[in-house]
Amino acid sequence: MARFRIIQTSKEEDAFIIYGHLLEGQIHEGMQIHVPLNNSLDVTGVINEVIKNPHHHEIAIECSNADEADFWDILNLIGEVIVIK
């Protein structure tokens, strides 16, 4: 399990990109991002690509269409700490 603080996001037609800092653990392709909506419901996405830069990590979540990328964008995740399993 890993914890990740989101500092920025962007969307493409077939992906949602999360930029941030790894707080603990390790991340790699195939792991799942969990974003809680309330006490009993999480939104999950599968990591398609991880890029490590000197100042942050970039995580790509593959989206099946532009509507799914829009949904991730609407969650307004900047500043959140998410769990990755």
C-alpha positions as a Markdown table, in Angstrom:
| # | Residue | x | y | z |
|---|---|---|---|---|
| 1 | Met | 0.0 | 0.0 | 0.0 |
| 2 | Ala | 1.2 | 3.5 | -0.8 |
| 3 | Arg | 0.0 | 7.0 | 0.1 |
| 4 | Phe | 0.3 | 9.8 | -2.5 |
| 5 | Arg | -0.3 | 13.6 | -2.2 |
| 6 | Ile | -1.8 | 15.2 | -5.3 |
| 7 | Ile | -0.4 | 18.5 | -6.3 |
| 8 | Gln | -1.8 | 18.9 | -9.8 |
| 9 | Thr | -4.0 | 17.0 | -12.3 |
| 10 | Ser | -4.7 | 17.1 | -16.1 |
| 11 | Lys | -6.9 | 15.2 | -18.5 |
| 12 | Glu | -6.5 | 13.8 | -21.9 |
| 13 | Glu | -9.1 | 12.2 | -24.1 |
| 14 | Asp | -8.1 | 8.7 | -22.9 |
| 15 | Ala | -6.3 | 9.3 | -19.6 |
| 16 | Phe | -6.3 | 11.2 | -16.4 |
| 17 | Ile | -2.9 | 12.4 | -15.2 |
| 18 | Ile | -2.1 | 12.9 | -11.5 |
| 19 | Tyr | 1.0 | 14.7 | -10.4 |
| 20 | Gly | 2.3 | 14.6 | -6.8 |
| 21 | His | 4.5 | 13.3 | -4.1 |
| 22 | Leu | 4.8 | 9.7 | -2.9 |
| 23 | Leu | 4.5 | 9.9 | 0.9 |
| 24 | Glu | 5.0 | 6.2 | 1.7 |
| 25 | Gly | 5.3 | 2.9 | -0.1 |
| 26 | Gln | 6.0 | 2.2 | -3.8 |
| 27 | Ile | 3.8 | 2.6 | -6.9 |
| 28 | His | 3.9 | 0.8 | -10.2 |
| 29 | Glu | 1.7 | 0.0 | -13.2 |
| 30 | Gly | -1.3 | -2.1 | -12.5 |
| 31 | Met | -1.9 | -0.8 | -8.9 |
| 32 | Gln | -5.3 | 0.7 | -8.1 |
| 33 | Ile | -5.9 | 4.2 | -6.9 |
| 34 | His | -8.7 | 4.5 | -4.3 |
| 35 | Val | -10.5 | 7.8 | -3.8 |
| 36 | Pro | -13.2 | 7.8 | -1.1 |
| 37 | Leu | -16.4 | 9.5 | -1.9 |
| 38 | Asn | -18.0 | 8.8 | 1.5 |
| 39 | Asn | -17.7 | 6.1 | 4.2 |
| 40 | Ser | -18.9 | 3.3 | 2.0 |
| 41 | Leu | -18.0 | 4.2 | -1.6 |
| 42 | Asp | -14.6 | 4.6 | -3.3 |
| 43 | Val | -13.8 | 5.5 | -6.9 |
| 44 | Thr | -11.0 | 3.3 | -8.2 |
| 45 | Gly | -8.7 | 3.5 | -11.2 |
| 46 | Val | -5.9 | 1.4 | -12.5 |
| 47 | Ile | -2.5 | 2.9 | -13.0 |
| 48 | Asn | -1.4 | 2.6 | -16.6 |
| 49 | Glu | 1.9 | 4.4 | -16.3 |
| 50 | Val | 4.2 | 5.9 | -13.7 |
| 51 | Ile | 6.9 | 8.5 | -14.5 |
| 52 | Lys | 9.3 | 9.6 | -11.8 |
| 53 | Asn | 10.7 | 13.1 | -12.2 |
| 54 | Pro | 13.2 | 14.8 | -9.9 |
| 55 | His | 10.5 | 16.8 | -8.1 |
| 56 | His | 7.3 | 14.7 | -8.4 |
| 57 | His | 5.7 | 11.5 | -9.8 |
| 58 | Glu | 3.2 | 11.4 | -12.7 |
| 59 | Ile | 0.6 | 8.7 | -12.6 |
| 60 | Ala | -1.6 | 8.0 | -15.6 |
| 61 | Ile | -5.0 | 6.4 | -15.2 |
| 62 | Glu | -6.3 | 4.9 | -18.4 |
| 63 | Cys | -9.9 | 6.1 | -19.2 |
| 64 | Ser | -12.2 | 4.3 | -21.6 |
| 65 | Asn | -13.5 | 7.6 | -23.0 |
| 66 | Ala | -13.5 | 11.4 | -22.5 |
| 67 | Asp | -16.5 | 11.2 | -20.1 |
| 68 | Glu | -14.5 | 9.0 | -17.7 |
| 69 | Ala | -11.6 | 11.5 | -17.8 |
| 70 | Asp | -14.1 | 14.3 | -17.1 |
| 71 | Phe | -15.4 | 12.4 | -14.1 |
| 72 | Trp | -11.9 | 12.1 | -12.6 |
| 73 | Asp | -11.4 | 15.8 | -13.3 |
| 74 | Ile | -14.7 | 16.8 | -11.5 |
| 75 | Leu | -13.4 | 15.1 | -8.3 |
| 76 | Asn | -11.0 | 18.0 | -7.8 |
| 77 | Leu | -8.3 | 15.9 | -6.2 |
| 78 | Ile | -5.6 | 18.7 | -5.8 |
| 79 | Gly | -4.3 | 18.6 | -2.2 |
| 80 | Glu | -5.8 | 15.2 | -1.4 |
| 81 | Val | -3.8 | 12.3 | -0.1 |
| 82 | Ile | -4.9 | 9.1 | -1.8 |
| 83 | Val | -4.3 | 5.4 | -1.1 |
| 84 | Ile | -2.8 | 3.2 | -3.8 |
| 85 | Lys | -3.0 | -0.6 | -3.5 |
